Amino acid sequence: MCRDHDGTTYIAFCRMERPDRHGEAVEVMNKMTFEGRKLLAKMNDIESGAAQWSKKTVVDQDCKPIWYHAEKAKYLERTNHTMETQERLIVHVERRFREEQEGRRDDEARLRQAEDELDKAKETIRQLEDTVKSLQEVLEVYEPSG
């Protein structure tokens, strides 16, 4: 792994050409960032070395060789994309969960407030009933007997 001037991580894949072939000696995959996450795919998951350049290299349906390093790069890129998607989903679910918890706490606070107001209203009703009873008793005392 290498680091760019701006801190971006990238992986350089070195391809050593056989002496009887000519061409570029280095392939670079730029800006495959992993941001400190644990990789599901390790660099040596896919065989490299002599098998990379042998005539027995795996071929696709068009009989073109499949180069392990290129496939490894694609695999890592797909894995990285999948992990980023999963992380975005986790962040979204966690945010929704926090919002739901905050909403539940707000609802519980409103419920407690409503219960307190109901208790106060019941106490007021009891006091009024006591007042009515007292007034009825006073009226019975002062009522002229007929």
N, C-alpha and C positions, 0 to 999 in steps of 0.2 A: 504494500500500500504506500502511496505517496501523497503528498499534500501540495496543493496549488499555492500560489502567493496569497490568494484571498482566504486560504484555510480550507478550501473544498477538498474533500478526500477523493482520490481516484485510484484505480488499480491499473498498473502497467503490466501487460502480458508480453513477455519476451518470447519471441519465436526464433529459435536457432535453426537456421537453414542448413540443410546438408551441403557438403562442399560441392556436390555436382549440380546444385541448383543456385539460381541467383534470384534476388528479389529483396524486398524490405526485410530487415532483421528484427524489427520491433513493431508490435501492434499495441496501440494504447486505447484503452476504454476510458474516456474522459467523464468526469463528474458523476461517477456512480457513488452516491453518498450513502453512508450507512448510519451516520449520526450516533455512533456509540451503541447501536442496537446489536444484540446477539444475532448472528447470522444463522439461518437454518441451513444454508449451503456453505460448506467449507471449501476453500480453494482446492483442496486435493480430493474432493468427492469424485471428480471425474479424472480418469487416468490421463497422465501426460507422459512425457519422456519418450522413449523409443517408439512406443505404440502410436504416438501422435503423428509420426512422419512415415510410418511403415506403409507398405503397399496394402497391408491388411486393414487399413483404416475403413471404418464403417462408411457405407455410401448411401445416398438417398435414392428416391425412386428414379431420378435421372442419371444414376450412376456417377454422381459428383461426390467427391470425398466430403465427409463431415469432419471438420477439424474440431477436435475436442476443446481447444481453448475458446474458440468462437462459441461453441455450444455452452461451455462453462459460463462465458460472459452473459449469454442470453438467459441462462438458468439463474444466475445471480441477480440479473436485472429484474426478471419476473418475480423472484423471491422477495427482492427489495420492494417492488411495487405492491405485492400482496401484503407484506408486513406494514407498509405505509397505509394501505387501505384498512387493514385491521386496526391499526393504531387510531386512524381517524374515526372509525366506528366506535372504538372503545371510548375515545374522548367524547363523542356525541352521546353515547349511552350514559357515561358518568355525569355529563352536564345535565341531561334530562333527569337522571336520578336525583342530583342535587336540587334541581328546580322543584321536583316533586316533593322532596323532603322539606324544602323551604315552604312550599305551598301547604303541606300537611301541618307544619308547625304554625303557620299563620291561621289555618282553619281551627286548630286546637286552641289557639289563643282566643279567637273569636268565640268559640264554643264556651270556654271558661268565662269570658266576659258576659255572654248571654246567660249562662247559669247563675253568675253573680247577680245580674239584673233581675232574673226570675226570683232568686232568693229574697232580694230586697222588696220586690213587688209582693211576694207572699207575706213577708213581715208587715208590710204596710196594710195589706188586707186583714191580717190578724188584729192589728191595732185598731183598724176601723170597725171590725166586728166587736171588739171589746168596748169601743166607744159607743156603738149602737146598743149593746146590752146594758151598759151603764145608763144611757139615756132612757131606755125602756123602763129600767128599775125606778129611775127618778120620776118618770111620768106616772107609774103605777102608784107611787107614794102620794103625789100631788093630785091625782085624778079624783074628782069628787065621787064619792060612792053614791050610787044611784038609787 
